Amino acid sequence: MEYRHNPPTLEEVRLARPKLHNPVKDFKMSLSRLEQFALYMNRKIGSMGFFIFLLIWTVVWLGWNLFGPIQNRFDPAPAFVIWLFTSNILQLIFLPLILVGQNIESRTADARAQADFEVNQKTEKEVEIIIAHLENQNEILLELTRKIDRK
């Protein structure tokens, strides 16, 4: 972009600038209920609170079935069949749910990156205009200086 005499005014630049928007908000508004649920579960399952809950549940389960009253143990050692079955079912349910949530988060990150790119392009154009204004002012000052030196 080269400006010899009259670079665009600040008002022209402001009018030409598209309005900024929040791509994450726009993207999340476009999600279906199931996708919103997947994101919610992804945030909850991927938290330390959920990890601690599973750890406590496992310790209580195993502790009860190892050290509880023999007549009240529901999954006695060494079998732990119910525990293995339950933990595998949880894995089978949570793994695809986490993958769906991560895919949605990835698309959100892509939208955010695209918006950042657009802002960078706008900034680059505005910087070029500022440089053009400075070059134009420099030329005018040099011209004035030459005129003053001639007198």
GUTOR-966347 format. One record per residue (C-alpha): residue number from 1; residue in three letters; x, y, z. Coordinates in steps of 0.1 Angstrom, whole numbers, plus 5000, padded with zeros to 4 digits. Each point is the difference from the previous one (the first is absolute). Example, Ala and Ser with C-alpha at 12.3 -4.5 7.8 and 13.67 -1.06 7.14 Angstrom:
<markes>
+-----+------+------+-------+------+
!  nr ! rest ! east ! north !   up !
+-----+------+------+-------+------+
!   1 !  Ala ! 5123 !  4955 ! 5078 !
!   2 !  Ser ! 5014 !  5034 ! 4993 !
+-----+------+------+-------+------+
</markes>
This chain:
<markes>
+-----+------+------+-------+------+
!  nr ! rest ! east ! north !   up !
+-----+------+------+-------+------+
!   1 !  Met ! 5000 !  5000 ! 5000 !
!   2 !  Glu ! 5016 !  5032 ! 4989 !
!   3 !  Tyr ! 4987 !  5035 ! 5007 !
!   4 !  Arg ! 5016 !  5029 ! 4983 !
!   5 !  His ! 4978 !  5029 ! 5010 !
!   6 !  Asn ! 4969 !  4992 ! 5020 !
!   7 !  Pro ! 4999 !  4969 ! 5021 !
!   8 !  Pro ! 4966 !  4990 ! 5014 !
!   9 !  Thr ! 4988 !  5020 ! 5029 !
!  10 !  Leu ! 4995 !  4984 ! 5034 !
!  11 !  Glu ! 4962 !  5002 ! 4995 !
!  12 !  Glu ! 5003 !  4981 ! 4967 !
!  13 !  Val ! 5021 !  4973 ! 5017 !
!  14 !  Arg ! 4974 !  4997 ! 5028 !
!  15 !  Leu ! 4971 !  4997 ! 4975 !
!  16 !  Ala ! 5019 !  4974 ! 4979 !
!  17 !  Arg ! 5008 !  4979 ! 5031 !
!  18 !  Pro ! 4976 !  4971 ! 5005 !
!  19 !  Lys ! 4986 !  4997 ! 5035 !
!  20 !  Leu ! 5018 !  4976 ! 5023 !
!  21 !  His ! 4981 !  4970 ! 5013 !
!  22 !  Asn ! 5006 !  4972 ! 5025 !
!  23 !  Pro ! 5006 !  4969 ! 4980 !
!  24 !  Val ! 4998 !  4977 ! 5030 !
!  25 !  Lys ! 4966 !  5014 ! 5010 !
!  26 !  Asp ! 4987 !  4998 ! 4964 !
!  27 !  Phe ! 5013 !  4964 ! 4997 !
!  28 !  Lys ! 4985 !  4989 ! 5034 !
!  29 !  Met ! 4966 !  5015 ! 4990 !
!  30 !  Ser ! 5000 !  4978 ! 4969 !
!  31 !  Leu ! 5005 !  4968 ! 5019 !
!  32 !  Ser ! 4972 !  4974 ! 5004 !
!  33 !  Arg ! 4987 !  4989 ! 5034 !
!  34 !  Leu ! 5020 !  4968 ! 4997 !
!  35 !  Glu ! 5032 !  5018 ! 4991 !
!  36 !  Gln ! 4995 !  5024 ! 5030 !
!  37 !  Phe ! 4994 !  4969 ! 5022 !
!  38 !  Ala ! 5032 !  4985 ! 4987 !
!  39 !  Leu ! 5020 !  5031 ! 5008 !
!  40 !  Tyr ! 4985 !  5002 ! 5035 !
!  41 !  Met ! 5009 !  4963 ! 5006 !
!  42 !  Asn ! 5034 !  5005 ! 4986 !
!  43 !  Arg ! 5007 !  5029 ! 5024 !
!  44 !  Lys ! 4986 !  4980 ! 5030 !
!  45 !  Ile ! 5017 !  4966 ! 4991 !
!  46 !  Gly ! 5033 !  5018 ! 4993 !
!  47 !  Ser ! 5001 !  5016 ! 5034 !
!  48 !  Met ! 5019 !  4992 ! 5031 !
!  49 !  Gly ! 4968 !  4997 ! 5019 !
!  50 !  Phe ! 4988 !  4972 ! 4978 !
!  51 !  Phe ! 5034 !  4983 ! 5003 !
!  52 !  Ile ! 4999 !  5002 ! 5038 !
!  53 !  Phe ! 4964 !  4987 ! 5000 !
!  54 !  Leu ! 5011 !  4969 ! 4980 !
!  55 !  Leu ! 5030 !  4995 ! 5022 !
!  56 !  Ile ! 4979 !  5002 ! 5032 !
!  57 !  Trp ! 4974 !  4977 ! 4984 !
!  58 !  Thr ! 5026 !  4975 ! 4991 !
!  59 !  Val ! 5017 !  5000 ! 5034 !
!  60 !  Val ! 4966 !  4996 ! 5017 !
!  61 !  Trp ! 4989 !  4972 ! 4977 !
!  62 !  Leu ! 5032 !  4981 ! 5003 !
!  63 !  Gly ! 5004 !  5007 ! 5037 !
!  64 !  Trp ! 4964 !  4988 ! 5007 !
!  65 !  Asn ! 5005 !  4968 ! 4980 !
!  66 !  Leu ! 5033 !  4992 ! 5016 !
!  67 !  Phe ! 4995 !  5011 ! 5036 !
!  68 !  Gly ! 4962 !  5003 ! 5005 !
!  69 !  Pro ! 4979 !  4973 ! 5018 !
!  70 !  Ile ! 5002 !  4968 ! 4979 !
!  71 !  Gln ! 4962 !  4996 ! 4998 !
!  72 !  Asn ! 4996 !  5036 ! 4987 !
!  73 !  Arg ! 5027 !  4999 ! 4973 !
!  74 !  Phe ! 4983 !  5002 ! 4966 !
!  75 !  Asp ! 5031 !  4996 ! 4978 !
!  76 !  Pro ! 5024 !  4979 ! 5021 !
!  77 !  Ala ! 5038 !  4997 ! 4993 !
!  78 !  Pro ! 5017 !  4988 ! 4979 !
!  79 !  Ala ! 4972 !  5002 ! 4973 !
!  80 !  Phe ! 4989 !  5036 ! 5000 !
!  81 !  Val ! 4979 !  4992 ! 4970 !
!  82 !  Ile ! 4974 !  5027 ! 5005 !
!  83 !  Trp ! 5027 !  5026 ! 5005 !
!  84 !  Leu ! 5017 !  4990 ! 4967 !
!  85 !  Phe ! 4967 !  4999 ! 4982 !
!  86 !  Thr ! 4990 !  5034 ! 5014 !
!  87 !  Ser ! 5033 !  5017 ! 4993 !
!  88 !  Asn ! 5000 !  4987 ! 4964 !
!  89 !  Ile ! 4965 !  5012 ! 4994 !
!  90 !  Leu ! 5010 !  5034 ! 5013 !
!  91 !  Gln ! 5029 !  5001 ! 4977 !
!  92 !  Leu ! 4979 !  4990 ! 4970 !
!  93 !  Ile ! 4975 !  5028 ! 5008 !
!  94 !  Phe ! 5025 !  5027 ! 5009 !
!  95 !  Leu ! 5026 !  4995 ! 4973 !
!  96 !  Pro ! 4979 !  5008 ! 4970 !
!  97 !  Leu ! 4983 !  5029 ! 5020 !
!  98 !  Ile ! 5034 !  5015 ! 5008 !
!  99 !  Leu ! 5011 !  4996 ! 4963 !
! 100 !  Val ! 4968 !  5018 ! 4989 !
! 101 !  Gly ! 5007 !  5028 ! 5025 !
! 102 !  Gln ! 5036 !  5003 ! 4989 !
! 103 !  Asn ! 4989 !  5002 ! 4963 !
! 104 !  Ile ! 4976 !  5028 ! 5009 !
! 105 !  Glu ! 5026 !  5018 ! 5020 !
! 106 !  Ser ! 5024 !  4997 ! 4970 !
! 107 !  Arg ! 4974 !  5016 ! 4977 !
! 108 !  Thr ! 4996 !  5028 ! 5026 !
! 109 !  Ala ! 5038 !  5005 ! 5000 !
! 110 !  Asp ! 5000 !  5001 ! 4962 !
! 111 !  Ala ! 4973 !  5027 ! 5000 !
! 112 !  Arg ! 5020 !  5020 ! 5025 !
! 113 !  Ala ! 5032 !  4996 ! 4979 !
! 114 !  Gln ! 4981 !  5012 ! 4969 !
! 115 !  Ala ! 4987 !  5030 ! 5019 !
! 116 !  Asp ! 5035 !  5008 ! 5012 !
! 117 !  Phe ! 5013 !  4998 ! 4964 !
! 118 !  Glu ! 4973 !  5024 ! 4988 !
! 119 !  Val ! 5009 !  5024 ! 5028 !
! 120 !  Asn ! 5036 !  4998 ! 4990 !
! 121 !  Gln ! 4991 !  5007 ! 4964 !
! 122 !  Lys ! 4980 !  5031 ! 5010 !
! 123 !  Thr ! 5029 !  5011 ! 5023 !
! 124 !  Glu ! 5024 !  4997 ! 4971 !
! 125 !  Lys ! 4979 !  5021 ! 4977 !
! 126 !  Glu ! 4996 !  5027 ! 5027 !
! 127 !  Val ! 5038 !  5000 ! 5007 !
! 128 !  Glu ! 5006 !  5004 ! 4962 !
! 129 !  Ile ! 4976 !  5030 ! 5000 !
! 130 !  Ile ! 5018 !  5015 ! 5030 !
! 131 !  Ile ! 5033 !  4996 ! 4983 !
! 132 !  Ala ! 4986 !  5016 ! 4969 !
! 133 !  His ! 4988 !  5029 ! 5021 !
! 134 !  Leu ! 5034 !  5004 ! 5016 !
! 135 !  Glu ! 5018 !  4998 ! 4966 !
! 136 !  Asn ! 4975 !  5026 ! 4986 !
! 137 !  Gln ! 5007 !  5023 ! 5030 !
! 138 !  Asn ! 5038 !  4994 ! 4995 !
! 139 !  Glu ! 4997 !  5011 ! 4964 !
! 140 !  Ile ! 4980 !  5031 ! 5010 !
! 141 !  Leu ! 5026 !  5009 ! 5027 !
! 142 !  Leu ! 5029 !  4995 ! 4976 !
! 143 !  Glu ! 4982 !  5022 ! 4974 !
! 144 !  Leu ! 4994 !  5027 ! 5026 !
! 145 !  Thr ! 5036 !  4998 ! 5012 !
! 146 !  Arg ! 5013 !  5004 ! 4964 !
! 147 !  Lys ! 4977 !  5030 ! 4995 !
! 148 !  Ile ! 5013 !  5016 ! 5033 !
! 149 !  Asp ! 5036 !  4993 ! 4990 !
! 150 !  Arg ! 4995 !  5017 ! 4966 !
! 151 !  Lys ! 4988 !  5032 ! 5016 !
+-----+------+------+-------+------+
</markes>
